[in-house]
Amino acid sequence: MSAAEKIYNILSTRQLLYVLLIIMVLIPLLHPFGIPISISSRVKAVYEYIEKLPDHPKVLIEIYYEPAAATELEPGLGAILRHLVKKHPKLVFVSLIATGPIMFESLKRYVPDVFKQLKYGEDYVYLGFLTGGEAACASLARGIKEFVPKDNYGNPTANMPIFKYADKAKDFDLVIIVSSGTDVFEWYVRQWYTPYHVPLLFVALSVIAPSIEPFVSAGQAIGMVVGQRGAAEYELLVGKPGSAMAAMDAQSFAHGLIITFIILGNIFYWIIRLQKKQAPAR
């Protein structure tokens, strides 16, 4: 057996490829390299819109996703919050889905640096899970204090300074909907944008992006940040590489390894074929 055949057999070993693939994925996840990626015009437009918001913007944030979707949605929301916090915002978090309270606590653990800069009740508040779907969405627009007498932790909303500035739809500069489903986007378009013209920003899973694209194209939303790729782009723009950039690094490393194996495998395959053709017949 020639040296080329030995190398070819080694490259053909599935176990070797699997082990190297695991290593190449784990390394950038544990220590992100921040491989440069291109910034899409859509993500850049969202960044520039938030950059132009006035100081102390009032923002409503709808957390409408389950734990299974957190890996794809949290990085995008986290990057946007890191951008917003520079403007000293007033943030009202709410959930029209039952898993919302769990995901809000997860978000606080994901971006503790953001929440350390905010004072609860004055700079941000979490209203908790509200039942009622679209009807609840409409009621929030008419007046939060009136519709939600207590927040997620049992604190009276009437006593919170934040609601002096951010109570009704007309008070808000932006609504960010972070969702793993499509219904809630339609609710906010109908109940917040159509009657009050409050700007909407969508943070969504990659698989549902085509379903909500028409809202953006029609001007009913200022834009959207989609999946881990969109989150990685936003992390790059705010100068805070996080888990989304790490995921892109891992994907790039894995693709690079597979391409390398394909190239080397083909090279040694043709070397072996040439050697066999040149070998004297017996």
N, C-alpha and C positions, 0 to 999 in steps of 0.2 A: 504493500500500500504506500503510495507516494505521500509526500508532505502535504500536497494540496488536498488529497482525499481525506487525510486526517483532519485538516482544518475544516473542510467542508462538513464532515461528520459531526465535528464539535458544534459548528454553527447551526446544524440541523437539529441539535438537541433541544427539545421543547423546554425541559427543566431549566436549562441555562438562560433561555430567553425570558422565562417567567421570573426567575430570580433577579436578573438584571433589570427587568421592567419594574419590579417592586422597588428596587433600590433607586432607580431613576425617578420614580414617582415620589418616594418618601423624602429624598434629599431636598428638593425644592419646597415641599410642603413644610418641612421642619425649618429650613433656612432659605426663604425666598431670595432669588437672585435679581428679580425685577427686570426680566428680559423686556426690552422695549417693544411696545405694541402700538399699532396705529390707532388714532382716536377718530371715531366715526363722527360725521357732521351732526348726527342726531344727539349724541351724548355731549358734544361740545356746545350745542345750542342750549341744552338744559343747564349746563354749567354756567354759561354766560347769562342766562336768564336769572339764575339765583344770585350770580355775582352782582347783578344790577338791582336787586331788591333793596328797598330802603333799610336803614338801620332799625333794629327791633321789629323785624317782620313778624306778623301773626300767622302761624301756620297750623293747620289741622292735619293730623297724620292718622290715616286709617290703617290699622294692622289687621289684615284679613288673610291669614295663612296658617297652615298647620306645621308641626315640627318637621315633617318630611320635606317641606319646601324651604325651611330656614336657611339651609346651606346655600341656596341659590339667591334668596331674596335679602337676607340680612346684610351681606356685604354691600349691596347697592344702597340700601337705606342707611347703613352705617357711614358710608362715604359722603352721602348727601348731608347727614346730620353734622359731620365734621366740617363741612363747608358752611352750613347754616349757623353753627355755633359761633363763628367768627363775627356774625352780625348781631349777637346778643338777642336771639329771638324769643318769642313767646310761643311755646309749643303745646298744643292740646292733642293728646293721643286718645284714640278711641278704637273700639273693636265691635264690629257687627257680626262677629263669629265667635263661637264659644271657646275656641283655643286661643283667643286673643290675649287674655291675661298671662298665660304661660309664655307666649311669644314675646310679650312686653318685658317680662323678667329676663328672658334670654337676651333680648336686645340690650338691656342695661348691663348685662355681663359682657356682651360683645364690644360695646363702646363705653366702658366706664369713664374714659377721659372726657367724653362729652357731658355725661350727667354730673360729673364732679364740678363742672363749670356752671351748672344750673341749680337754682333753688326751687324746691318743690312748692307748688302753690302760687309762686310768684313768676317763675320763668317757664315752668312746665307742670302738666298735670296729666294723670291717666284716669279717664272716666270709667274704664273697665268694659265688660261685655254688655252691650245693650241689645235686647231682643226687639224684634219688629221689622228687621230687614229694611226695605226701602222706606217704610213709614217712619222708622226711627231716624233714618238718614234725613228725611224731610223735616222732622221735628227738631233735630239738631240745628238745622239751618235757621229755624225761626227763633231759637233761643236756647242756649245750652243750660244755663242756670235753671230755667223754668222746667226743662224736660228732664234734667239729671240733677236732683237735689243733693246727691252724695256721690263722691268719686269711688273708685275701685276699692279704696281702703276705709271707706265709711266717713270721710271728712266732708262736712257741708260745703258745697260749692259756692254758696252765697257769701261765705266769708273769705274767699280766695281772691287776692289782688289781681291775678291773671285775667279774671273775667270782667274786670273793668275795661280791659282793652280788647278782649277776644271772646265775645259771647254769641253774636249773631253772624250769619254768613257774610253780611256786608262788611264786617270788621276784619275779615281775613284777607291776607295778601296771596295765599296759596293753600291748596289742599293737595297732600301727597297720599295717593292710594297705593298701598303695597299689598298685592293680592296674588294668590295662587289660582283664583277662579276668575270668571269674566263678569258675573252678575253685578258685583259691587261697583265696577267701573261705570256701568250703565246707570246705576242708582245715583251716583254723584253727578254724572252728566245731566240727568233729568232734574235732580233736586237742588244742585248747587250751581252748576254752570248755566243751565238754561234760564232759570228765573233770576239769578243774582250775578251771573257772569264772573264767578270766582274762578281764577285760573287753576287748572288741574294738572298734576304731574303723575304719571303712571310708572310704578316699579313692578315689573311683571316677570313671570317665568318665560323662558324662550318659547315654549310650546304654545303659549296662548297669545304671543305677540301678533300673529296675523289677525286674530279676532278683535283686537283693540286698535289696530292700525288705522281703521277708518275714522275713529274719533280724533286721532292726531292729524290725519290728512284733512279733516273737515275743520280744523282749528278749534275743536271743542276741548282739546288738551294741549298744553304748551310743549309736550314731548313725553318721551318715555325712556327709562333705563331698563334694559332687558337682560336677564340672566347674569351669569358670572362674567361673561365677556364685557357687558355694559358696566358692571360693577368695577371690573379691573380697570377699564378706561377712566372711570370717574375717580378711582383711587389714585391713578397716575396724575390726573389733573389737580387734585387737592394735595398731592405730594405726600400721601400717607398710604404706601403699599400695605395691603392686608391679605386676608385669606383668598380674595378673588385673584389678585396678582399671583399668589402662590399656586393657585389652581391652574392659571394660565402657564406658569413656569413648568409645572408638573406635566401638563398636556404637551408642551413643546418638547420637553426632555423625552417623554414617551414616544412621541412621533419621530423624533430624531433617532432614537434607538432602533425603532422598527425599520426606518428608511435605511439606516446603516446596515442592519442585518440583511435587508433585501439586496442592497448593492454588493456587499461582500459575498453573499451566497451566490449571486449571479456571476461575479468575477471568478470565484473558485470553481464554479460549475463549468464555465467555459474553458478554464485552464485544464481541468481534468479531461474534458472532451478533446482538446488539442493534444494533450499528452497521449491519449489512447489512439488518436489518429496517426501520431508520429511514431508510436511504438512499433517495432518490427513484428511482422506476423510470425506466429509459431506453428 
